[in-house]
Amino acid sequence: MVNLTGMRTLNEMNSDTAFPLIRLLALDIDGTMLTNDKRLTDRCREAIRAAAAAGIEPVVITGRPYSGLPEAVEAMPEIRYAVTSNGAVTMDRATGSIQRSHLIPPQEALALLKQPVESGLLFNVFIDGVGYCSPAQYAQMRRIYEGRPIYAYVQKSRRVSEDLQGLIAAPAGVENIWIKAGSRQERDALGQQAAALGSYHIVMTDETDVEIGALHADKGEALLALAETLGIPREASMAIGDNDNDLGMLRAAGYAVAMGNALDMVKDMADFVTDSNEADGVAKVIERLLSDRDRK
């Protein structure tokens, strides 16, 4: 791992052909593209646009459902593809068509929720790009998140259902299950219980948050599938992220970049570390990519 902001420059770290070859740029949203108060800075926005103009395909790969994409991202036609719900669904925003999906079958989703329901835990289920919860759960989420920057995302992406069980039992399948445990130990136990029920993609995105998706609902697998569809070799891809659910796409990409604010385990496996999301870390990587390309 090399720190982009301190020890050495990119010129010193890479061959003179490495970065100009990048053709696909996979970007996490929260903690990566967005600042802590959930803003996309002008510098980051313009860097992404410049990358697209230079022939680099910018792709957002996020744990958010499709309805939770930030308005700033929705306003950028340069970002044609969105991978949502931790890799469960890949959407072509230009055509509105789903390119790839891996969902939890309804009966399996109901089995996975048995313990959270019995324990009275807060949970949401993501179906067709929307997060659903009961009226009581929504009220609980409001108490937890109102007044915080993330609350706008909650309002945009969540819907209330009086019949969650009936909604889950519908044929569509579930993109993701988000559960908020009471402690880290309870979170880990929930993950173990889910793993005992079958083969799932399980990530821990916060001290008390566990997310469960279908086995192949993985950001890395989604990245590789999209790259293949676009005819872009793995070595021509770069991924930038900060959290546990980004590990798959960082491993899958030709180049893995961790944010300065990333978890230590993310930094440890990344090829490079850039600045934090509060200091335009994404923009600085893109600007360097384009600078290297211009010198060719």
Sequence and secondary structure as in RCSB ss.txt:
>XXXX:A:sequence
MVNLTGMRTLNEMNSDTAFPLIRLLALDIDGTMLTNDKRLTDRCREAIRAAAAAGIEPVVITGRPYSGLPEAVEA
MPEIRYAVTSNGAVTMDRATGSIQRSHLIPPQEALALLKQPVESGLLFNVFIDGVGYCSPAQYAQMRRIYEGRPI
YAYVQKSRRVSEDLQGLIAAPAGVENIWIKAGSRQERDALGQQAAALGSYHIVMTDETDVEIGALHADKGEALLA
LAETLGIPREASMAIGDNDNDLGMLRAAGYAVAMGNALDMVKDMADFVTDSNEADGVAKVIERLLSDRDRK
>XXXX:A:secstr
 EETTTT  HHHHS TTTGGG  EEEE IIIIIS TTS   HHHHHHHHHHHHTT EEEEE SS GGGS HHHHT
 TT  EEEEGGGTEEEETTTTEEEEE  B HHHHHHHTHHHHHHT EEEEEETTEEEE HHHHHHHHHHHTTSTT
HHHHHHHEEE S HHHHHHSTT BSEEEEE SSHHHHHHHHHHHHHHS EEEEEEETTEEEEEETT  HHHHHHH
HHHHHT  GGGEEEEE SGGGHHHHHHSSEEEE TTS HHHHHH SEE   GGGTHHHHHHHHHHHHHHT 
